[in-house]
Amino acid sequence: MNFEYTDKSKQWQERVDRFMQEHLFPIAQDYLEYTETHPWQHYPQLEALKGLAKEAGLWNLFLPEEYGEFSPGLTNLEYAPLAELMGRILWSSQIFNCSAPDTGNMEVLAKYGSPEQQERWLRPLMNGDIRSAFLMTEPQVASSDATNIETSIVRDGDEYVINGRKWWSTGAMNPSTRLYIVMGKTDPDAHRHVQQSMIIVPADTPGVRVVRPLRVFGTVESPEGHAEIALDNVRVPASNLLVGEGQGFRIAQGRLGPGRIHHCMRLIGAAQRALDLMCRRVADRMTFGKKIAQYSSIRQDIARSRCEIEQARLLTLAAADKIDRFGIVEAKDLIAMIKIAVPSMACTVIDRAIQAHGGLGVCQDTPLAYSWIYARSIRIADGPDEVHMYQLGRNTIKQKIKPPQDAQA
Ligand SMILES: Cc1cc2nc3c(=O)[nH]c(=O)nc-3n(C[C@H](O)[C@H](O)[C@H](O)COP(=O)(O)OP(=O)(O)OC[C@H]3O[C@@H](n4cnc5c(N)ncnc54)[C@H](O)[C@@H]3O)c2cc1C
């Protein structure tokens, strides 16, 4: 197996890195300060920065090549190191129109949307004119098992009527969000995996009410935010349904494969940045007559972090490569492995960096606290660690049990 990035991949990495060094690193802390103190407002230079990225051809990089005209032609394996670079500044992926949950929603619309749905919603999303949210999780049921969700989607003539309550709808507080993709049940009596459907709901439809923003470890994560949303007798045209009734579960499964590569590579970027900051900090700072870098415990932390980041990186690249060559279904075990391994690794590495920074590590003057919050939440968002372990454990046992004829041999 060759672990070297291709020349094409290296050129893209060089372009993304140069753009970030030139335009984003200089304002990285200012962005965090502004958005923290101006809830639900965009950073004043946001649109100008997006324009620069678009001009530089660094736009919609995430869509794999099988999406034809919608894709810049990168495989998941080629995009993965670009997501890692973006992870060094967690808010930066939106500058390249590569941020969740829009990436997943754009993939859904590109793959499953009708030509009309693509024209109305995919195009403005691809242009970066609007943002979107994905509404699956519900406060009253354990949503890590998506078969539990209760929101009803009921056909009434040429319309569907939607009733339910959602929460943790990432991006729903963003002033640019115009579109929700909502998962609910069209047939609660069908087989448990075909009860669900997905439907497009414009954010300004009567009956949609943002109840409140949710805080993650005390921060509202403005301007995207995470909302609790009530859906009361929300009526949308029947043509807003994606694919057909009963297809929601299938769409949800397909939506999450590449998205998990993106999350994991961004986390690897955040962990790598934390390690870089830690190395710089300990090389400068003195306690008890010594540079902190000279303490054995600090060197062990740095050595372990370096090993753990590289292990996570190689595992994630293997998952991306498997998706490219064999598809999401074949790659499902590797996708589960990265979802289990990478967010925990990032939490540990960032936590070590915070510790080595002392008081500086927990305040707003470095990106470390924000990165740790992101890494910790990803251990729950997109399904808790335990659910991925439960499924991977089950698959592994199945694969290890030999069929009867082999067992007798
Ligand atoms: C920051 C953030 C962003 C999010 N963004 C979105 C979004 O955009 N759209 C959306 O729809 N949802 C979103 N979510 C919701 C997220 O997907 C759910 O919180 C997650 O699926 C868990 O569902 P739950 O909260 O209902 O927990 P529950 O299902 O109640 O689970 C609680 C706990 O039970 C345990 N558990 C569950 N199953 C098992 C098992 N099989 N084995 C062992 N233990 C188990 C785990 O410890 C788990 O954490 C987001 C969440 C967060 C924190």
The ligand as a Gaussian input file, in Angstrom:
#p B3LYP/6-31G(d) Opt

LIG

0 1
 C      -23.402000      19.517000      18.850000
 C      -24.468000      18.598000      18.297000
 C      -24.926000      18.777000      16.995000
 C      -25.956000      17.976000      16.507000
 N      -26.454000      18.221000      15.253000
 C      -27.553000      17.542000      14.825000
 C      -28.213000      17.896000      13.598000
 O      -27.781000      18.791000      12.861000
 N      -29.373000      17.253000      13.262000
 C      -29.893000      16.250000      14.058000
 O      -30.928000      15.698000      13.694000
 N      -29.286000      15.889000      15.222000
 C      -28.148000      16.514000      15.629000
 N      -27.558000      16.191000      16.829000
 C      -28.176000      15.179000      17.664000
 C      -27.405000      13.883000      17.768000
 O      -27.363000      13.211000      16.525000
 C      -28.075000      13.058000      18.871000
 O      -27.896000      13.754000      20.098000
 C      -27.511000      11.656000      18.960000
 O      -27.900000      10.872000      17.861000
 C      -27.959000      10.962000      20.245000
 O      -29.342000      10.973000      20.387000
 P      -29.949000      11.434000      21.799000
 O      -29.398000      12.758000      22.143000
 O      -31.423000      11.289000      21.712000
 O      -29.335000      10.415000      22.854000
 P      -29.951000       9.004000      23.266000
 O      -30.386000       8.257000      22.061000
 O      -30.932000       9.237000      24.352000
 O      -28.659000       8.262000      23.859000
 C      -28.094000       8.669000      25.105000
 C      -26.925000       7.780000      25.443000
 O      -27.347000       6.433000      25.581000
 C      -26.243000       5.574000      25.347000
 N      -26.585000       4.587000      24.305000
 C      -27.441000       4.726000      23.271000
 N      -27.439000       3.608000      22.504000
 C      -26.549000       2.767000      23.058000
 C      -26.070000       1.455000      22.731000
 N      -26.492000       0.809000      21.621000
 N      -25.137000       0.892000      23.546000
 C      -24.691000       1.540000      24.638000
 N      -25.098000       2.775000      24.991000
 C      -26.009000       3.383000      24.215000
 C      -25.082000       6.473000      24.880000
 O      -24.237000       6.774000      25.946000
 C      -25.811000       7.715000      24.424000
 O      -24.989000       8.869000      24.404000
 C      -26.499000      16.945000      17.322000
 C      -26.001000      16.751000      18.629000
 C      -25.012000      17.564000      19.120000
 C      -24.536000      17.355000      20.529000

